[in-house]
Amino acid sequence: MSRVLFVFIDGVGLGDGDAAVNPAVAARMPAVRALLDGAEPTRANHGLSTARATLRGLDASRGIDGLPQSGTGQTALLTGENAAEMFGRHFGPWVPVKLRQLVFSESVLARAMRAGKRVAFANAYPEEVVRQAAGIELGRLPGPLRAGPPLAALGAGLLDRGTSALETGDAVASEITNNGWRTHLQRLSLRDISPHEAGINLARIAGAYDLTLFAHYATDIIGHRGDHAAAVSALERVDDFVGGLLSELADDVLLVVASDHGNIEDSRAGHTLNPALCLVVGEGHAVFAESLHALTDVTPAILRLLS
């Protein structure tokens, strides 16, 4: 195994087993549950390893008081550094200005590129947003590029997929389907694909690279609303996406699905202290997952595998 597809899913933790509280238990998630031999992605199943996958819960607090947040959590995931400790507290939703250079220059994407690996950022971003970032100081980046994944892609020179790539299936929208691009950006030429088809597209993209990163944020956004039914729908969309992805993913690509903090797994509140989701799928998954205990362990493990 020498290639990795890193799928970042914002705001998903391992919660309890109560379907009335945890949308991940209430949701129909056949793809994920098949990987786990019918088990649910809950805190009680942390460490479960089957023939196909290993489920881990990652410490998102890293010794810092308070609720974990997206900005420092994504920085920790993408660089391997204890970002909350470096910044002095948990911070979100964006990567704080003080830590942006770290993500820009020392992310898993940039480091894999410097090691001579073929690397891709599979998300599409609007051309007009990317143009705004040209030559601008990191502290003044437009809002959509202040999140960890696009900032890492910008630093690695990989923020290069836009409308035309979505049209040909050579990119995936952050929302998974193209509906947001059609509705909010008026890209009416885009076909509104299903989550399953989007997963197939991502598998095809990943098949051409040593390391591919894709990021999805709607799970965190919906988790903040406290709407249990909407959260169930959001997780079912992710599961359909994973199902499509697994149907076409090459055998020599290890799939690592990881989050930055808990949120959507408890519809009674926003962010939680629950361990962040990490699901490793593919050949060698159990060995790879052995070193995964905290957000800061993901990037080092990926870079070791790629070396």
PyMOL commands that set and color helices and strands:
alter all, ss='L'
color gray80, all
select helices_A, chain A and resi 23-26+30-35+43-45+70-79+83-87+97-106+108-114+127-132+138-140+143-145+148-155+163-168+179-184+195-206+218-223+228-248+285-289+295-306
alter helices_A, ss='H'
color red, helices_A
select strands_A, chain A and resi 3-9+53-58+119-121+211-216+253-258+276-281
alter strands_A, ss='S'
color yellow, strands_A
deselect
rebuild
show_as cartoon
